[in-house]
Each structure stands twice: as C-alpha cells, then as structure tokens.
C-alpha cells in the first residue's frame, strides 16, 4: 500500500501501515518503516524547518552547530529519530546534523 496513492489522512495511513506491519514479511516491514518515517517527517517539517533556519542562520556555537542538533535529536526515540533527521535534511540542515548523528550513534 504505497502512501503516495493513498487518499486517507496521515493518521489513517499510519494506522493502516501499523496494522499491515503486524503480518508483513521482513522485506515489506522495511518498506513500511520507510513509509512511516516519511509520513512522520512530513508532519515534523514545520518544526524542523524552523529549527534548521535558526541553527544555520544563527551564531555558530560549535562546528556546524552540531551541539544544537544533538540537543534536539537526543530526545528523539525510536522511529522519531530517523524521521526528524529526514525532516531536518529536507529543511537544509548542514554538516552540524551529520556531526551530531555520528556522535549520537557512536
């Protein structure tokens, strides 16, 4: 069930994907996770755009402002972490985001 062809609201789409996930084969589960991440990233876009603009256009406090990105991302758990990363990348996040991810993920 590709999300780009679904006319349901994002909430309904997420519910449908969660239901499908329960019985999906391993390959489809990976596809479903990607779809869910994309939907959540769309929902997080306004906040991510505001943060990225603030981080990228403000005074640089650390190399690429990675500390600011780390502060936001360290609170993200589960599927919200990759969704916020995607939303921030889509909003134009730079090197600071990449540095923060490397530090958080080890």
Residue pairs with C-beta under 8 A, 6 or more apart in sequence:
1 16
1 17
1 20
2 35
3 13
3 17
3 35
3 38
3 39
6 13
6 16
8 16
10 39
10 42
10 43
13 39
14 36
14 39
17 32
17 35
17 36
17 39
18 36
20 28
20 32
21 29
21 32
21 33
24 32
33 79
36 79
36 83
37 79
37 82
37 83
37 86
38 83
38 86
40 79
40 80
40 83
40 87
41 48
41 83
41 84
41 86
41 87
41 90
42 87
44 83
44 84
44 87
45 87
45 90
45 91
47 87
48 84
48 87
48 88
48 90
48 91
48 93
49 87
49 91
51 68
51 72
51 88
51 91
52 88
52 91
52 92
52 93
53 91
55 65
55 68
55 69
55 93
55 96
56 65
56 92
56 93
56 94
56 96
58 65
61 67
61 68
62 68
62 96
63 95
63 96
63 99
64 94
64 95
64 96
64 97
64 98
64 99
65 96
66 95
66 96
66 97
66 99
66 100
66 103
67 100
68 96
69 88
69 93
69 96
69 97
69 99
69 100
69 101
70 100
70 103
70 104
72 84
73 81
73 84
73 85
73 100
73 101
73 104
74 104
76 83
76 84
85 97
85 101
88 97
89 97
